[in-house]
Amino acid sequence: MISGVFGDLNRVPSASRKRMILLAFVLFWMLAATFWAQAQAQDTSQQPPANPNKQEAPPEAGGPQNDVGPYVVPKKKEEPPPAPEKPKKIENMPNYSISVQVPLVNLDVLVTTKDGQTIPGLKKENFKIMEDGAPQQISTFNQTEAPITAVLLVEYAATNMRYMYDALNASYTFAEGLKKDDWVAVVSYDMKPQILVDFTQDKRAIMGALNMLRIPGFSERNLFDALFDTLDRTDRIEGKKYVILVSSGRDTFSKLNLDQILKKIKNTKDVTIYAISIGWQWREAMEAHGYAGGIQSIDWLQADNQLNTFAHLTGGRAYFPRFEGELPELFHDIAADIRNQYNISYHPTNSKLDGTYRKLKVELQAPDGGPLKIRDQKGKDVKCIVYAREGYTAKHTVE
């Protein structure tokens, strides 16, 4: 029995029941059609409106245009660009690239007689350069009288008036021999270095700076610190430089030790040191009167050895004048040395910049490879002395 809105159908006549069932069926389909129409309207309202100005793209020719149908034909995808061809490998050729830096070593070489007279007129073929025992081929060679770029480094400490007098006398003698194109700076040191005048070509400014050396402040002679600072400053200047060191050679209170200053000298390029020892008259007077004991004598020998080492490592010379009258000739020799050196350069056969120290040896040779013989005006053989730096550190430099 079905009961509900329409009541009990068993009590309704047969013909009426048929009409009622037909009417209910019609109403059902009308309601279903109404719901379907509303659902379609809601679905179309959520889609974006069509652009009336937009033209439909023409269908691609051949085959179905979508992925439906009995046979699905996918669209043709864009192919990636072809890979570039690898270059053909050449036989016995490595498949990597290398970059080679060939260093250039510059040397200033001085050749003198045993008496200290410079020997001019030598040729490129007269020089033989050995680096760690291996012969080197000279690239450039010339001898020019160039202006001087130098630092006058003067010890001026409150120790003994004799030393200060010698230091000033030597400095004045050097300044008087300068030429108009020379560049010179003056630095004094006791406990620490003090720049009296920066690089100048004015001889009056140099003399004025030396005149300031009247009352020393400290008794310490910190030679190692002062020389390190001077080399550090000159390293920033292009070209060849010289340090004229007027000193007793003694060091009393430096923060650096001897090994550290020697390492600095070896790592410094384009600098030659000329050392002039001071205080020799006072030293000899002390020894003559018995005031200088064994320990003090050893101390002075060490000081002289240090000045010699500083000079020889850089291709310079050390002087130990005992009398005031020696100074003018001494500084004349230094100026002649500086202005009449041979400038030689070469590319080393060992091109590695590995930070190692390379030992150098410069010798004179005849055109046939034998020893070079030089004779004086009387035809006698003259012994020659070659001054050049003893080595260099092969390392990268920052320009």
C-alpha positions as CSV (number, residue, x, y, z in Angstrom):
1,M,0.0,0.0,0.0
2,I,1.3,3.4,-1.0
3,S,0.0,6.4,0.9
4,G,1.1,9.9,0.8
5,V,0.0,13.2,-0.8
6,F,-2.3,11.6,-3.2
7,G,-4.2,9.4,-0.6
8,D,-5.2,5.7,-1.0
9,L,-5.2,4.7,-4.7
10,N,-7.1,1.5,-4.2
11,R,-10.3,3.4,-3.7
12,V,-10.0,5.3,-7.0
13,P,-11.7,3.8,-10.2
14,S,-9.4,2.1,-12.7
15,A,-9.8,4.8,-15.5
16,S,-9.1,7.5,-13.0
17,R,-6.0,5.7,-11.7
18,K,-4.5,5.6,-15.1
19,R,-5.1,9.3,-15.7
20,M,-3.5,10.1,-12.3
21,I,-0.5,7.9,-13.0
22,L,0.0,9.6,-16.4
23,L,-0.3,13.0,-14.9
24,A,2.2,12.2,-12.2
25,F,4.7,10.9,-14.8
26,V,4.3,14.1,-16.8
27,L,4.8,16.3,-13.7
28,F,8.0,14.3,-12.9
29,W,9.5,14.9,-16.3
30,M,8.6,18.6,-16.2
31,L,10.3,19.0,-12.8
32,A,13.4,17.1,-14.1
33,A,13.6,19.3,-17.2
34,T,13.4,22.4,-15.0
35,F,16.2,21.3,-12.7
36,W,18.4,20.4,-15.8
37,A,17.9,23.8,-17.4
38,Q,18.9,25.6,-14.2
39,A,22.0,23.5,-13.8
40,Q,23.1,24.3,-17.4
41,A,22.5,28.1,-16.9
42,Q,24.7,28.1,-13.7
43,D,27.5,26.2,-15.5
44,T,27.6,28.6,-18.4
45,S,27.6,31.7,-16.1
46,Q,30.9,30.6,-14.5
47,Q,32.7,30.5,-17.9
48,P,34.5,33.7,-19.1
49,P,32.6,35.6,-21.8
50,A,33.8,35.0,-25.3
51,N,35.8,37.8,-27.0
52,P,33.8,38.8,-30.1
53,N,36.9,40.3,-31.7
54,K,39.0,37.1,-31.3
55,Q,39.3,35.1,-34.5
56,E,39.4,31.4,-34.3
57,A,42.7,29.9,-35.4
58,P,42.2,27.8,-38.6
59,P,42.3,24.0,-37.9
60,E,45.5,22.2,-38.7
61,A,45.3,20.2,-41.9
62,G,45.1,16.5,-41.7
63,G,43.9,14.3,-38.8
64,P,41.7,15.0,-35.8
65,Q,42.1,18.3,-34.0
66,N,41.8,17.0,-30.4
67,D,42.6,13.9,-28.4
68,V,39.3,12.2,-28.9
69,G,38.1,9.7,-31.4
70,P,38.9,6.2,-32.3
71,Y,42.6,7.1,-33.0
72,V,44.3,9.7,-30.8
73,V,47.1,11.6,-32.7
74,P,49.2,13.7,-30.3
75,K,50.3,17.2,-31.4
76,K,53.8,17.5,-32.8
77,K,56.2,18.7,-30.1
78,E,59.0,21.3,-30.7
79,E,62.3,19.5,-31.1
80,P,65.3,20.8,-29.0
81,P,68.1,22.5,-31.0
82,P,70.8,20.2,-32.1
83,A,73.9,19.9,-29.8
84,P,77.0,21.6,-31.1
85,E,79.6,19.3,-32.6
86,K,82.5,18.5,-30.4
87,P,85.9,19.5,-32.0
88,K,87.8,16.6,-33.3
89,K,90.7,15.7,-31.0
90,I,94.1,16.0,-32.6
91,E,96.4,13.2,-32.0
92,N,98.9,13.6,-29.1
93,M,97.2,16.9,-28.1
94,P,96.0,17.2,-24.5
95,N,92.3,18.1,-24.1
96,Y,92.8,21.0,-21.7
97,S,94.2,24.5,-22.0
98,I,97.1,25.9,-20.0
99,S,98.1,29.5,-19.1
100,V,101.8,30.2,-18.6
101,Q,103.3,33.3,-16.9
102,V,106.9,33.8,-17.7
103,P,108.6,36.0,-15.1
104,L,111.3,38.5,-15.9
105,V,114.3,39.0,-13.6
106,N,116.0,42.4,-13.6
107,L,119.6,42.7,-12.4
108,D,121.8,45.7,-11.8
109,V,125.4,44.6,-12.1
110,L,128.4,46.7,-11.1
111,V,131.9,45.7,-12.3
112,T,134.9,47.4,-10.6
113,T,138.6,46.9,-10.3
114,K,140.1,45.7,-7.0
115,D,140.7,49.4,-6.2
116,G,137.0,50.3,-6.7
117,Q,137.2,51.9,-10.2
118,T,134.2,51.1,-12.4
119,I,134.9,49.3,-15.6
120,P,132.7,50.6,-18.5
121,G,132.4,49.3,-22.1
122,L,131.5,45.7,-21.4
123,K,129.3,43.9,-23.9
124,K,126.3,41.6,-23.4
125,E,128.5,38.6,-24.4
126,N,130.8,39.4,-21.5
127,F,128.3,38.4,-18.9
128,K,127.3,34.9,-17.8
129,I,124.3,34.5,-15.4
130,M,123.7,31.3,-13.4
131,E,120.4,30.7,-11.5
132,D,120.7,27.8,-9.1
133,G,123.6,26.5,-11.2
134,A,121.6,26.7,-14.6
135,P,122.8,29.1,-17.3
136,Q,120.4,31.8,-18.3
137,Q,119.9,33.6,-21.6
138,I,120.1,37.4,-21.4
139,S,117.1,39.2,-22.9
140,T,118.0,42.9,-22.5
141,F,121.3,44.7,-21.8
142,N,122.2,48.3,-21.5
143,Q,124.4,50.7,-19.5
144,T,122.9,54.2,-18.8
145,E,123.8,57.0,-16.4
146,A,120.4,57.3,-14.7
147,P,119.3,59.7,-11.9
148,I,119.3,58.3,-8.4
149,T,116.2,57.5,-6.4
150,A,117.5,56.9,-2.8
151,V,116.6,57.0,0.8
152,L,119.2,58.3,3.2
153,L,118.6,56.3,6.4
154,V,120.6,57.7,9.3
155,E,121.2,56.4,12.8
156,Y,120.9,59.3,15.2
157,A,120.7,58.0,18.8
158,A,121.8,59.5,22.1
159,T,124.8,57.3,22.7
160,N,128.0,59.0,21.9
161,M,128.7,62.4,20.3
162,R,131.3,60.8,18.1
163,Y,128.7,58.7,16.4
164,M,126.3,61.6,15.8
165,Y,129.1,63.7,14.4
166,D,130.1,61.0,11.9
167,A,126.5,60.4,10.9
168,L,125.9,64.1,10.2
169,N,129.2,64.5,8.4
170,A,128.5,61.5,6.2
171,S,125.0,62.6,5.4
172,Y,126.1,66.1,4.4
173,T,128.8,64.7,2.1
174,F,126.2,62.5,0.4
175,A,123.7,65.4,0.0
176,E,126.4,67.7,-1.6
177,G,127.1,65.2,-4.3
178,L,123.5,64.9,-5.6
179,K,122.5,66.1,-9.0
180,K,119.4,68.1,-9.9
181,D,117.5,65.1,-11.3
182,D,118.1,62.9,-8.2
183,W,115.2,62.1,-5.9
184,V,116.1,61.7,-2.2
185,A,114.2,61.2,1.0
186,V,115.8,61.5,4.5
187,V,114.9,59.2,7.4
188,S,116.5,59.1,10.8
189,Y,116.0,56.5,13.5
190,D,116.7,55.7,17.1
191,M,113.9,53.9,18.9
192,K,111.8,54.3,15.7
193,P,112.2,55.7,12.2
194,Q,111.2,59.3,11.5
195,I,110.7,60.8,8.1
196,L,112.5,64.1,8.0
197,V,111.8,64.9,4.4
198,D,109.9,62.9,1.7
199,F,111.3,62.3,-1.8
200,T,112.4,65.7,-3.2
201,Q,114.8,67.1,-5.8
202,D,115.4,70.2,-3.7
203,K,118.9,69.9,-2.2
204,R,118.1,72.8,0.3
205,A,115.2,70.7,1.7
206,I,117.6,67.8,2.2
207,M,120.1,70.0,4.0
208,G,117.3,71.5,6.1
209,A,116.2,68.0,7.1
210,L,119.7,67.1,8.2
211,N,119.9,70.3,10.2
212,M,117.1,69.1,12.3
213,L,119.3,66.3,13.7
214,R,120.6,68.1,16.8
215,I,119.1,66.6,19.9
216,P,118.5,62.8,19.8
217,G,115.6,61.5,21.8
218,F,116.4,57.9,22.7
219,S,119.6,55.8,23.1
220,E,118.1,52.7,21.4
221,R,119.3,51.9,17.9
222,N,116.5,49.8,16.4
223,L,118.2,49.2,13.1
224,F,116.1,46.1,12.0
225,D,112.8,47.9,12.5
226,A,113.9,51.0,10.8
227,L,115.3,49.2,7.8
228,F,112.2,47.0,7.5
229,D,110.0,50.1,7.5
230,T,112.2,51.8,4.9
231,L,112.1,48.8,2.5
232,D,108.4,48.5,3.0
233,R,107.9,52.1,1.9
234,T,110.3,51.9,-1.1
235,D,108.6,48.8,-2.3
236,R,105.6,51.0,-3.3
237,I,107.8,53.1,-5.7
238,E,108.3,52.0,-9.3
239,G,111.8,51.5,-10.7
240,K,115.2,51.1,-9.2
241,K,115.8,52.4,-5.6
242,Y,118.8,52.7,-3.3
243,V,119.1,52.8,0.5
244,I,122.1,54.7,1.8
245,L,122.4,53.3,5.3
246,V,124.6,55.4,7.7
247,S,124.7,53.3,10.8
248,S,126.9,51.6,13.4
249,G,125.3,48.3,12.4
250,R,124.2,47.6,16.0
251,D,120.6,46.8,17.0
252,T,119.5,47.1,20.6
253,F,115.8,46.9,21.0
254,S,114.0,46.0,17.7
255,K,110.8,44.0,17.6
256,L,112.2,42.1,14.6
257,N,115.2,39.7,14.7
258,L,118.0,39.2,12.2
259,D,116.3,36.4,10.4
260,Q,113.2,38.4,9.8
261,I,115.0,41.4,8.4
262,L,117.1,39.1,6.1
263,K,113.9,37.5,4.8
264,K,112.5,41.0,4.1
265,I,115.6,41.9,2.2
266,K,115.4,38.8,0.1
267,N,111.8,39.4,-0.7
268,T,112.4,43.0,-1.7
269,K,113.0,43.7,-5.4
270,D,114.8,46.6,-7.2
271,V,116.5,47.9,-4.0
272,T,120.2,48.1,-3.5
273,I,121.7,48.9,-0.1
274,Y,125.0,50.8,0.4
275,A,126.1,50.8,4.1
276,I,128.5,53.3,5.7
277,S,129.7,52.4,9.1
278,I,130.1,55.2,11.7
279,G,132.1,55.5,14.9
280,W,135.3,53.8,13.9
281,Q,137.6,56.3,15.5
282,W,135.8,56.0,18.8
283,R,135.8,52.2,18.6
284,E,139.6,52.1,17.9
285,A,140.3,54.6,20.7
286,M,138.3,52.5,23.2
287,E,140.1,49.3,22.2
288,A,143.5,51.1,22.4
289,H,142.8,52.2,26.0
290,G,141.5,48.7,27.0
291,Y,137.9,49.8,27.5
292,A,136.5,47.4,24.9
293,G,136.3,43.9,26.3
294,G,135.9,40.6,24.4
295,I,132.1,40.6,24.4
296,Q,132.0,44.1,23.1
297,S,134.5,43.3,20.4
298,I,132.3,40.4,19.3
299,D,129.3,42.7,19.3
300,W,131.1,45.1,16.9
301,L,132.1,42.3,14.6
302,Q,128.5,41.2,14.5
303,A,127.5,44.7,13.6
304,D,130.0,44.9,10.8
305,N,128.9,41.5,9.5
306,Q,125.3,42.7,9.4
307,L,126.1,45.8,7.3
308,N,128.1,43.6,4.9
309,T,125.3,41.1,4.6
310,F,122.6,43.8,3.9
311,A,124.8,45.2,1.1
312,H,125.9,42.0,-0.5
313,L,122.4,40.4,-0.6
314,T,121.2,43.4,-2.7
315,G,124.3,43.9,-4.9
316,G,125.6,46.9,-3.0
317,R,128.8,47.5,-1.0
318,A,129.6,48.2,2.7
319,Y,132.2,50.8,3.7
320,F,134.1,51.2,7.0
321,P,135.8,54.6,6.9
322,R,138.3,55.3,9.7
323,F,138.9,58.9,8.9
324,E,136.7,61.9,8.1
325,G,138.7,62.6,4.9
326,E,137.6,59.3,3.4
327,L,133.9,60.3,3.1
328,P,134.0,62.6,0.0
329,E,135.8,59.9,-2.1
330,L,133.6,57.2,-0.6
331,F,130.3,58.9,-1.6
332,H,131.8,59.7,-5.0
333,D,132.4,56.0,-5.5
334,I,128.8,55.2,-4.5
335,A,127.4,57.8,-7.0
336,A,129.6,56.3,-9.7
337,D,128.5,52.8,-8.9
338,I,124.8,53.8,-9.0
339,R,125.1,55.8,-12.3
340,N,127.3,53.3,-14.2
341,Q,125.7,50.0,-13.5
342,Y,124.8,47.4,-16.2
343,N,121.1,46.7,-16.5
344,I,120.5,43.1,-17.4
345,S,117.2,41.2,-17.6
346,Y,116.4,37.5,-18.5
347,H,113.5,35.1,-18.4
348,P,114.5,32.2,-16.0
349,T,114.4,28.7,-17.3
350,N,112.6,27.7,-14.1
351,S,109.4,29.7,-14.6
352,K,107.6,28.4,-11.5
353,L,106.5,31.2,-9.1
354,D,106.6,28.9,-6.1
355,G,108.0,31.3,-3.5
356,T,111.4,29.6,-3.4
357,Y,114.6,31.6,-3.1
358,R,116.8,31.3,-6.3
359,K,120.6,31.8,-5.9
360,L,122.2,34.0,-8.6
361,K,125.8,34.2,-9.7
362,V,127.1,36.7,-12.3
363,E,130.5,36.1,-14.0
364,L,132.5,37.7,-16.7
365,Q,133.5,35.7,-19.7
366,A,135.4,36.1,-23.0
367,P,133.7,35.7,-26.4
368,D,135.0,32.1,-26.6
369,G,133.5,31.3,-23.2
370,G,136.7,31.4,-21.2
371,P,137.5,33.9,-18.4
372,L,137.6,37.5,-19.4
373,K,140.9,39.3,-19.0
374,I,141.1,43.0,-18.5
375,R,144.4,44.9,-18.6
376,D,145.3,48.4,-17.4
377,Q,147.2,51.0,-19.4
378,K,150.5,49.3,-18.7
379,G,149.2,46.0,-20.0
380,K,149.0,44.3,-16.6
381,D,146.0,42.0,-15.8
382,V,143.5,43.7,-13.5
383,K,141.4,41.7,-11.1
384,C,137.7,42.5,-11.5
385,I,135.0,42.3,-8.9
386,V,131.3,41.8,-9.9
387,Y,128.6,43.2,-7.6
388,A,125.1,41.8,-8.1
389,R,122.3,40.7,-5.8
390,E,122.9,37.1,-4.5
391,G,119.4,35.9,-5.3
392,Y,115.6,36.6,-5.5
393,T,112.4,35.1,-4.3
394,A,110.2,33.7,-7.2
395,K,106.7,34.8,-6.3
396,H,103.6,36.4,-7.8
397,T,103.5,40.2,-7.7
398,V,100.6,42.6,-7.5
399,E,100.8,45.6,-9.7
